[in-house]
Amino acid sequence: MADPVALNENTWLSGQIAPQAVAALATQLGLRRVINNRPDHEEPGQPTSAEMRAAAEAAGLDYVEAPVSGMPDPVTVARVGECLADQAPTLLFCRSGMRSAAIWAMAERARGADADALRVQAAAAGYDLSRLPL
């Protein structure tokens, strides 16, 4: 299981998490939502979105399926931005966390956040967004 890293007091990024880890992460981080940025069947053995949804809902969390392949599209960015706007404690995950970092930064930028500050925040969490057009 990947260890989540904090971007701020309400947002964490992670690589793939196991369905059986969701409840513990919810308790540990005080989560209210999980956003899955992986398309199903991206790699063998990966839990499906349905499995992740069931685990999240069993832990009392909201679950958002927002799969991204390559650069996040504007519709998905807007959807994630709407989710994050309420500041509810949220974990975003994908295979490595990089796509989740990109979609988070793009959503925050669309809401007016400074691009350089977002890059610094992501870098502090271990994600290099220097080449991401913000």
C-alpha positions as a Markdown table, in Angstrom:
| # | Residue | x | y | z |
|---|---|---|---|---|
| 1 | Met | 0.0 | 0.0 | 0.0 |
| 2 | Ala | 1.2 | 3.5 | -0.8 |
| 3 | Asp | 1.6 | 6.0 | 2.0 |
| 4 | Pro | -0.5 | 9.1 | 1.5 |
| 5 | Val | 1.4 | 12.5 | 1.5 |
| 6 | Ala | -0.3 | 15.7 | 2.6 |
| 7 | Leu | -0.6 | 18.6 | 0.2 |
| 8 | Asn | -2.4 | 20.7 | 2.9 |
| 9 | Glu | -4.5 | 20.1 | 6.0 |
| 10 | Asn | -7.4 | 18.7 | 3.9 |
| 11 | Thr | -5.8 | 17.0 | 0.9 |
| 12 | Trp | -3.6 | 13.9 | 0.5 |
| 13 | Leu | -2.2 | 12.2 | -2.5 |
| 14 | Ser | -1.3 | 8.5 | -2.9 |
| 15 | Gly | -0.4 | 5.8 | -5.3 |
| 16 | Gln | -2.8 | 2.9 | -5.5 |
| 17 | Ile | -4.4 | 2.0 | -2.2 |
| 18 | Ala | -5.9 | -1.4 | -1.3 |
| 19 | Pro | -9.6 | -1.6 | -0.7 |
| 20 | Gln | -8.9 | -3.2 | 2.7 |
| 21 | Ala | -6.8 | -0.1 | 3.7 |
| 22 | Val | -9.5 | 2.4 | 3.1 |
| 23 | Ala | -11.2 | 2.2 | 6.5 |
| 24 | Ala | -7.9 | 2.6 | 8.3 |
| 25 | Leu | -6.8 | 5.5 | 6.2 |
| 26 | Ala | -10.2 | 7.2 | 6.8 |
| 27 | Thr | -9.7 | 7.0 | 10.5 |
| 28 | Gln | -6.0 | 7.9 | 10.4 |
| 29 | Leu | -6.4 | 10.9 | 8.2 |
| 30 | Gly | -10.0 | 11.9 | 9.1 |
| 31 | Leu | -11.1 | 11.5 | 5.5 |
| 32 | Arg | -14.6 | 12.2 | 4.2 |
| 33 | Arg | -13.9 | 11.5 | 0.5 |
| 34 | Val | -11.8 | 9.4 | -1.8 |
| 35 | Ile | -11.2 | 10.4 | -5.4 |
| 36 | Asn | -10.0 | 7.7 | -7.7 |
| 37 | Asn | -8.0 | 9.0 | -10.7 |
| 38 | Arg | -7.2 | 5.5 | -12.2 |
| 39 | Pro | -9.1 | 4.0 | -15.1 |
| 40 | Asp | -10.1 | 0.4 | -14.5 |
| 41 | His | -7.8 | -2.3 | -15.9 |
| 42 | Glu | -4.8 | 0.1 | -16.2 |
| 43 | Glu | -2.6 | -2.8 | -15.0 |
| 44 | Pro | -3.2 | -6.4 | -13.9 |
| 45 | Gly | -4.2 | -7.0 | -10.4 |
| 46 | Gln | -5.4 | -3.4 | -9.8 |
| 47 | Pro | -8.6 | -3.1 | -7.7 |
| 48 | Thr | -11.6 | -2.0 | -9.8 |
| 49 | Ser | -13.4 | 1.2 | -9.2 |
| 50 | Ala | -16.4 | -0.8 | -8.0 |
| 51 | Glu | -14.2 | -2.5 | -5.4 |
| 52 | Met | -12.8 | 0.9 | -4.3 |
| 53 | Arg | -16.3 | 2.4 | -4.2 |
| 54 | Ala | -17.6 | -0.4 | -2.0 |
| 55 | Ala | -14.6 | -0.1 | 0.4 |
| 56 | Ala | -15.0 | 3.7 | 0.6 |
| 57 | Glu | -18.8 | 3.5 | 1.1 |
| 58 | Ala | -18.3 | 0.8 | 3.8 |
| 59 | Ala | -16.0 | 3.2 | 5.6 |
| 60 | Gly | -18.6 | 6.0 | 5.4 |
| 61 | Leu | -16.8 | 8.0 | 2.8 |
| 62 | Asp | -17.9 | 9.7 | -0.4 |
| 63 | Tyr | -16.4 | 8.2 | -3.5 |
| 64 | Val | -15.6 | 10.0 | -6.7 |
| 65 | Glu | -14.5 | 8.2 | -9.8 |
| 66 | Ala | -12.5 | 10.6 | -12.0 |
| 67 | Pro | -10.2 | 8.5 | -14.2 |
| 68 | Val | -7.4 | 10.2 | -16.1 |
| 69 | Ser | -5.2 | 8.8 | -18.8 |
| 70 | Gly | -2.5 | 11.3 | -19.7 |
| 71 | Met | -3.3 | 15.0 | -19.3 |
| 72 | Pro | -6.4 | 15.7 | -17.2 |
| 73 | Asp | -9.3 | 17.0 | -19.4 |
| 74 | Pro | -11.1 | 20.2 | -18.4 |
| 75 | Val | -14.3 | 18.4 | -17.5 |
| 76 | Thr | -12.5 | 16.1 | -15.0 |
| 77 | Val | -10.5 | 19.0 | -13.6 |
| 78 | Ala | -13.7 | 21.0 | -13.0 |
| 79 | Arg | -15.4 | 17.9 | -11.4 |
| 80 | Val | -12.4 | 17.4 | -9.0 |
| 81 | Gly | -12.3 | 21.1 | -8.3 |
| 82 | Glu | -16.0 | 21.1 | -7.3 |
| 83 | Cys | -15.3 | 18.2 | -5.0 |
| 84 | Leu | -12.3 | 19.9 | -3.4 |
| 85 | Ala | -14.1 | 23.3 | -3.0 |
| 86 | Asp | -15.8 | 22.2 | 0.2 |
| 87 | Gln | -12.4 | 21.6 | 1.9 |
| 88 | Ala | -13.6 | 18.2 | 3.1 |
| 89 | Pro | -10.6 | 15.9 | 4.0 |
| 90 | Thr | -9.9 | 14.1 | 0.7 |
| 91 | Leu | -7.5 | 11.5 | -0.6 |
| 92 | Leu | -6.8 | 11.5 | -4.3 |
| 93 | Phe | -5.1 | 8.4 | -5.8 |
| 94 | Cys | -3.8 | 7.0 | -9.0 |
| 95 | Arg | -1.0 | 4.5 | -9.8 |
| 96 | Ser | 1.8 | 6.7 | -8.5 |
| 97 | Gly | 0.0 | 9.8 | -7.3 |
| 98 | Met | 1.4 | 12.0 | -10.1 |
| 99 | Arg | -1.8 | 12.2 | -12.1 |
| 100 | Ser | -3.6 | 13.0 | -8.9 |
| 101 | Ala | -1.1 | 15.8 | -8.2 |
| 102 | Ala | -1.6 | 17.2 | -11.6 |
| 103 | Ile | -5.4 | 17.2 | -11.5 |
| 104 | Trp | -5.3 | 18.7 | -8.0 |
| 105 | Ala | -3.0 | 21.5 | -9.2 |
| 106 | Met | -5.1 | 22.2 | -12.3 |
| 107 | Ala | -8.3 | 22.3 | -10.2 |
| 108 | Glu | -6.7 | 24.7 | -7.7 |
| 109 | Arg | -5.3 | 26.9 | -10.5 |
| 110 | Ala | -8.8 | 27.1 | -12.1 |
| 111 | Arg | -10.0 | 28.4 | -8.8 |
| 112 | Gly | -7.4 | 31.1 | -8.8 |
| 113 | Ala | -4.4 | 29.6 | -6.9 |
| 114 | Asp | -0.9 | 30.8 | -7.8 |
| 115 | Ala | 0.8 | 28.4 | -10.2 |
| 116 | Asp | 4.2 | 28.7 | -8.6 |
| 117 | Ala | 2.8 | 28.2 | -5.1 |
| 118 | Leu | 1.0 | 25.0 | -6.3 |
| 119 | Arg | 4.3 | 23.7 | -7.8 |
| 120 | Val | 6.1 | 24.4 | -4.5 |
| 121 | Gln | 3.3 | 22.6 | -2.6 |
| 122 | Ala | 3.4 | 19.6 | -4.9 |
| 123 | Ala | 7.2 | 19.5 | -4.7 |
| 124 | Ala | 7.1 | 19.5 | -0.9 |
| 125 | Ala | 4.9 | 16.4 | -1.2 |
| 126 | Gly | 7.4 | 14.7 | -3.6 |
| 127 | Tyr | 5.7 | 15.5 | -7.0 |
| 128 | Asp | 7.5 | 17.6 | -9.7 |
| 129 | Leu | 4.9 | 19.6 | -11.6 |
| 130 | Ser | 7.5 | 22.0 | -13.2 |
| 131 | Arg | 6.5 | 20.9 | -16.6 |
| 132 | Leu | 2.7 | 21.0 | -16.0 |
| 133 | Pro | 1.1 | 23.9 | -17.9 |
| 134 | Leu | -0.7 | 25.7 | -15.1 |
